[in-house]
Amino acid sequence: MQPQVYFHNLGRQPYEPVWRQQEALLKSAVDLKIARRRAGLEGTDRNEDPALDLPENHLFFVEHQHVLTLGKSGHEEHVVASPERLSDLGVAYYPINRGGDITYHGPGQLVCYPILDLEQFFTDIGKYMRCLEEAIIKTCSEYGLEAKRIEGLTGVWVDTNKGAEARKIAALGVKCSRWVTMHGFAFNLNTDLDFFDLIVPCGIGDRGVTSLARELGRPIDEAEVQTHILRHLTEIFGWKLVRTD
């Protein structure tokens, strides 16, 4: 059966409410999976009792206000700006529960949060991460920009054959609990890259960051990029998308 995914385009939002919304959806999905297991329904598609149905899948697109987030394996010293500097710039800061190190979110950046029950797709977190990267790589190619992976470094990069001159155009960081995901990726479109000077991006100090606008030398139609990303994600995951807007 084709998994169903509810799509939410949230526009520009502060970080914390969206983080809390993800947490609530993940908890609801995990609680439902625990209930299904206790009822002996694990591995079945449907049940007459709606309370024991399959977990819902959700996909959020959002543009955050200025914020730094630190993953659970990250290092606080990778925030190189002082708290006073962050305050002056209006940059919030949250240690959170995703994988990865420090990253920046802000205007001009497409942030994507899939809350998926991977047992409805495939139970392979590495494959899941590569699928997210693939949607970004395919979207970059729509603009004539070659983007690739670098082995051992999560994310999507340009000029991968130039060593330290390679630049990250999209960062990934996820959490997975009982095969339910949250967090996701951040794709730099018209992002003000100066904000990355506040941190050591993703804890990688020897390579830079970039944006689609910088690589193409022109402003980017962000709604157009969202359309490409959504189409590629749908093709890659094979889900049935339900728009909530």
C-alpha positions as CSV (number, residue, x, y, z in Angstrom):
1,M,0.0,0.0,0.0
2,Q,1.3,3.5,-0.9
3,P,2.1,5.4,2.3
4,Q,0.3,8.7,2.7
5,V,2.1,11.8,3.7
6,Y,0.5,15.1,4.9
7,F,2.4,18.1,3.5
8,H,2.5,21.4,5.5
9,N,4.1,24.5,4.1
10,L,4.6,26.6,7.2
11,G,6.2,29.7,5.7
12,R,8.5,31.7,8.0
13,Q,8.4,30.5,11.6
14,P,10.5,30.7,14.8
15,Y,12.4,27.5,15.6
16,E,11.0,26.3,18.9
17,P,7.2,25.9,18.0
18,V,8.1,23.9,15.0
19,W,10.5,21.8,17.0
20,R,7.8,21.1,19.6
21,Q,5.3,20.2,16.9
22,Q,7.8,17.7,15.5
23,E,8.3,16.2,19.0
24,A,4.6,15.9,19.5
25,L,4.1,14.1,16.2
26,L,7.0,11.7,16.8
27,K,5.7,10.9,20.3
28,S,2.2,10.2,18.9
29,A,3.6,7.9,16.3
30,V,5.9,6.1,18.7
31,D,3.1,5.7,21.3
32,L,0.8,4.2,18.5
33,K,3.5,1.8,17.5
34,I,4.0,0.6,21.1
35,A,0.2,0.1,21.4
36,R,0.1,-1.9,18.1
37,R,2.9,-4.1,19.4
38,R,1.1,-4.7,22.7
39,A,-2.1,-5.6,20.8
40,G,-0.2,-8.0,18.6
41,L,-0.8,-5.9,15.5
42,E,2.8,-5.1,14.6
43,G,3.4,-5.8,10.9
44,T,-0.2,-5.6,9.9
45,D,-1.5,-2.8,7.6
46,R,-4.8,-1.8,9.2
47,N,-7.1,-2.6,12.1
48,E,-10.8,-1.9,12.6
49,D,-10.0,0.1,15.7
50,P,-8.9,3.6,14.5
51,A,-6.9,4.1,17.7
52,L,-4.6,1.3,16.6
53,D,-4.2,2.4,13.0
54,L,-0.8,3.1,11.3
55,P,1.1,6.2,12.4
56,E,0.6,9.3,10.3
57,N,3.4,10.6,8.1
58,H,4.1,14.3,7.8
59,L,6.3,16.6,5.8
60,F,7.1,20.2,6.8
61,F,8.6,22.9,4.7
62,V,9.6,26.0,6.7
63,E,11.8,29.0,6.6
64,H,13.1,29.8,10.1
65,Q,14.0,33.0,11.8
66,H,17.7,33.3,12.6
67,V,18.7,30.3,14.8
68,L,21.6,28.0,15.7
69,T,20.9,24.4,16.6
70,L,23.5,22.1,18.2
71,G,23.1,18.3,17.7
72,K,23.5,15.9,20.5
73,S,27.0,14.9,19.3
74,G,28.0,18.5,18.7
75,H,30.5,20.7,20.5
76,E,29.5,24.0,22.0
77,E,32.9,25.4,21.1
78,H,31.9,25.3,17.5
79,V,29.8,28.4,18.2
80,V,32.5,30.9,17.8
81,A,30.4,34.0,18.4
82,S,29.7,35.3,21.9
83,P,26.2,35.1,23.4
84,E,26.2,38.9,23.3
85,R,27.0,38.9,19.5
86,L,24.2,36.3,18.9
87,S,21.8,38.5,20.9
88,D,22.8,41.6,19.0
89,L,22.1,39.8,15.7
90,G,18.8,38.3,16.9
91,V,20.1,34.8,16.6
92,A,18.4,32.2,18.9
93,Y,20.3,29.1,20.1
94,Y,19.0,25.6,20.9
95,P,20.8,22.4,21.9
96,I,18.5,19.7,20.3
97,N,18.2,16.0,19.9
98,R,19.2,15.4,16.3
99,G,22.4,13.9,15.0
100,G,25.2,16.1,13.8
101,D,26.9,19.2,15.1
102,I,26.1,22.9,14.9
103,T,24.2,24.5,12.1
104,Y,22.5,27.7,11.2
105,H,18.9,28.2,9.9
106,G,17.5,31.5,8.7
107,P,15.7,33.5,6.0
108,G,16.4,32.4,2.4
109,Q,16.9,28.7,3.4
110,L,14.5,25.9,2.8
111,V,14.2,23.6,5.8
112,C,12.5,20.3,5.4
113,Y,11.3,18.1,8.3
114,P,9.9,14.6,7.4
115,I,8.2,12.9,10.3
116,L,8.0,9.4,8.7
117,D,7.3,6.0,10.0
118,L,10.1,4.3,8.0
119,E,8.5,0.9,8.6
120,Q,6.0,2.0,6.0
121,F,8.9,2.6,3.6
122,F,12.2,0.8,4.4
123,T,14.1,0.3,7.7
124,D,17.5,1.6,6.7
125,I,18.5,5.0,8.1
126,G,21.5,5.2,5.8
127,K,19.3,4.8,2.8
128,Y,16.9,7.4,4.2
129,M,19.7,10.0,4.5
130,R,20.9,9.2,1.0
131,C,17.3,9.6,-0.3
132,L,17.1,13.1,1.2
133,E,20.4,14.0,-0.3
134,E,19.3,12.7,-3.7
135,A,16.3,15.0,-3.8
136,I,18.6,18.0,-3.2
137,I,21.1,16.7,-5.8
138,K,18.3,16.3,-8.4
139,T,17.0,19.8,-7.6
140,C,20.4,21.4,-8.1
141,S,20.6,19.7,-11.5
142,E,17.4,21.4,-12.5
143,Y,19.4,24.6,-12.4
144,G,22.5,23.2,-14.2
145,L,24.4,22.9,-10.9
146,E,26.3,19.7,-10.3
147,A,26.0,18.7,-6.6
148,K,27.3,15.5,-5.0
149,R,28.0,13.7,-1.8
150,I,31.5,13.5,-0.2
151,E,32.2,10.1,1.4
152,G,32.3,10.3,5.1
153,L,30.6,13.8,5.2
154,T,26.8,14.0,5.4
155,G,25.2,16.6,3.3
156,V,25.3,17.8,-0.3
157,W,28.3,19.6,-1.8
158,V,29.5,21.4,-4.9
159,D,33.0,21.3,-6.4
160,T,33.6,18.0,-4.6
161,N,36.7,17.3,-6.7
162,K,38.5,20.4,-5.3
163,G,39.3,19.2,-1.9
164,A,39.1,22.0,0.7
165,E,37.4,24.2,-2.0
166,A,34.3,22.0,-1.8
167,R,31.3,23.9,-0.4
168,K,28.3,22.6,1.4
169,I,25.0,23.7,-0.1
170,A,22.7,21.6,2.1
171,A,23.1,20.1,5.6
172,L,21.3,17.1,7.1
173,G,20.6,16.0,10.7
174,V,17.9,13.6,11.8
175,K,16.6,11.8,14.8
176,C,15.0,8.3,14.6
177,S,13.0,6.6,17.3
178,R,11.4,3.2,16.7
179,W,11.9,4.0,13.0
180,V,10.0,7.3,13.2
181,T,12.1,10.2,12.0
182,M,12.2,13.9,12.8
183,H,14.4,16.9,11.9
184,G,15.7,16.7,8.3
185,F,17.7,19.0,6.0
186,A,18.4,22.7,5.3
187,F,19.0,23.8,1.7
188,N,20.7,27.2,1.2
189,L,18.8,29.1,-1.5
190,N,19.1,32.9,-0.9
191,T,20.7,32.5,2.5
192,D,22.9,35.2,3.9
193,L,26.0,33.1,4.3
194,D,27.7,35.6,6.6
195,F,25.7,34.0,9.4
196,F,27.7,30.9,9.0
197,D,30.7,32.9,10.3
198,L,29.2,32.6,13.7
199,I,29.9,28.9,13.8
200,V,32.1,26.1,12.6
201,P,29.4,24.7,10.3
202,C,28.6,21.1,11.2
203,G,31.9,21.0,13.0
204,I,33.8,21.0,9.6
205,G,36.3,23.7,9.7
206,D,38.3,23.1,6.5
207,R,35.4,23.5,3.9
208,G,33.0,26.3,3.3
209,V,29.3,26.8,2.7
210,T,27.4,28.1,-0.3
211,S,23.9,28.8,-1.6
212,L,22.1,28.2,-4.8
213,A,22.0,32.0,-5.3
214,R,25.8,32.3,-4.9
215,E,26.5,29.4,-7.2
216,L,24.2,30.7,-9.9
217,G,25.0,34.4,-9.4
218,R,21.3,35.5,-9.2
219,P,18.4,35.5,-6.7
220,I,16.4,32.2,-6.5
221,D,12.7,31.7,-6.8
222,E,12.2,29.9,-3.6
223,A,8.7,28.7,-4.4
224,E,10.0,27.1,-7.6
225,V,12.7,25.3,-5.6
226,Q,10.1,24.0,-3.2
227,T,8.1,22.6,-6.1
228,H,11.2,20.7,-7.4
229,I,12.2,19.3,-4.0
230,L,8.6,18.2,-3.3
231,R,8.4,16.4,-6.7
232,H,11.7,14.7,-6.3
233,L,11.0,13.6,-2.7
234,T,7.6,12.1,-3.9
235,E,9.3,10.3,-6.7
236,I,12.1,8.9,-4.5
237,F,9.9,7.8,-1.6
238,G,6.8,6.8,-3.6
239,W,4.4,8.3,-1.2
240,K,0.9,9.7,-1.8
241,L,1.1,13.4,-0.9
242,V,-1.9,15.0,0.8
243,R,-1.7,18.8,0.9
244,T,-2.9,20.6,4.0
245,D,-2.8,24.0,2.4
